[in-house]
């Protein structure tokens, strides 16, 4: 028990940082909830086929998580963006406009 108290005492400044800085959250529930679907399917991802497929799956999961954090409906965003990508490539437009946070600014179809 003494070791546990000593360990906590030495870490106290780092453990109580959130008290002095209101921008720091007391827990990481938001992040844990965002990665929960990934953790639940971890064993399934072993069978992506190859590294390139796993890499592409990671990109899609990242984009969907970004949609959720920007309060954008992933399905509506994906449908709209997939229809616009060929024109953006042809006209050499900035693809960053299609990222969920930027897309949400120019579209009214955000989820609540």
PyMOL commands that set and color helices and strands:
alter all, ss='L'
color gray80, all
select helices_A, chain A and resi 2-15+17-20+29-40+44-47+51-69+74-90+95-98+100-106
alter helices_A, ss='H'
color red, helices_A
deselect
rebuild
show_as cartoon
